[in-house]
Amino acid sequence: MTKFKIITKKDCYFCNKLKEWLIDKDIDYIFLDYQDPKDFDDPIMNNPTFNALYCDMSACVEGIPIILKNDKDFYYAEIWDLVTNTIIEEKAKDIFEI
């Protein structure tokens, strides 16, 4: 079974839109807030690939959630139409295997 983790932060518009979409599609996922110390126990928060791609000296990516599939494949902006601020259904369905 495919496992999904969504790395996010509080008050993130795109994170909330993705959460609504996942609930609507009945997809199981874990939300990790990179600003919440309790979530730093998750191994992904110390993953060198995650940190190299999505973090710098000041913070990690803000504004768009990062999707982690099976603890190895990262997806960032692929599912978003940033002109209309909506999910690109075809790409999202492909990533989430529906």
FENVEN-V59179 format. One record per residue. N is the residue number from 0. PSI is psi in whole degrees, 0 to 359 (* if undefined). D_CENTER is the distance of its C-alpha to the mean C-alpha in whole Angstrom. Layout:
BEGIN
N&PSI&D_CENTER ; N&PSI&D_CENTER
END
This chain:
BEGIN
0&135&18 ; 1&137&15 ; 2&139&12 ; 3&136&8 ; 4&139&6 ; 5&116&3 ; 6&125&4 ; 7&189&6 ; 8&164&10 ; 9&151&13 ; 10&39&14 ; 11&117&11 ; 12&309&12 ; 13&325&9 ; 14&316&7 ; 15&320&11 ; 16&318&11 ; 17&319&8 ; 18&315&9 ; 19&317&13 ; 20&316&12 ; 21&319&11 ; 22&314&14 ; 23&325&16 ; 24&1&16 ; 25&47&16 ; 26&130&13 ; 27&140&13 ; 28&165&10 ; 29&130&9 ; 30&130&8 ; 31&125&8 ; 32&111&10 ; 33&353&11 ; 34&357&14 ; 35&117&15 ; 36&329&17 ; 37&332&17 ; 38&349&14 ; 39&352&15 ; 40&342&17 ; 41&133&14 ; 42&332&15 ; 43&330&12 ; 44&340&12 ; 45&13&16 ; 46&125&15 ; 47&325&17 ; 48&313&14 ; 49&310&11 ; 50&322&14 ; 51&322&16 ; 52&325&13 ; 53&0&11 ; 54&155&14 ; 55&196&17 ; 56&335&20 ; 57&324&19 ; 58&179&16 ; 59&176&12 ; 60&137&10 ; 61&146&11 ; 62&326&10 ; 63&131&7 ; 64&152&4 ; 65&129&3 ; 66&130&3 ; 67&122&6 ; 68&121&9 ; 69&34&12 ; 70&22&12 ; 71&328&13 ; 72&125&11 ; 73&141&8 ; 74&140&7 ; 75&273&7 ; 76&3&9 ; 77&328&11 ; 78&3&10 ; 79&135&12 ; 80&103&15 ; 81&354&16 ; 82&316&19 ; 83&356&19 ; 84&42&16 ; 85&164&15 ; 86&136&13 ; 87&102&15 ; 88&313&16 ; 89&315&17 ; 90&318&14 ; 91&317&12 ; 92&324&14 ; 93&313&15 ; 94&316&11 ; 95&7&12 ; 96&49&15 ; 97&*&17
END
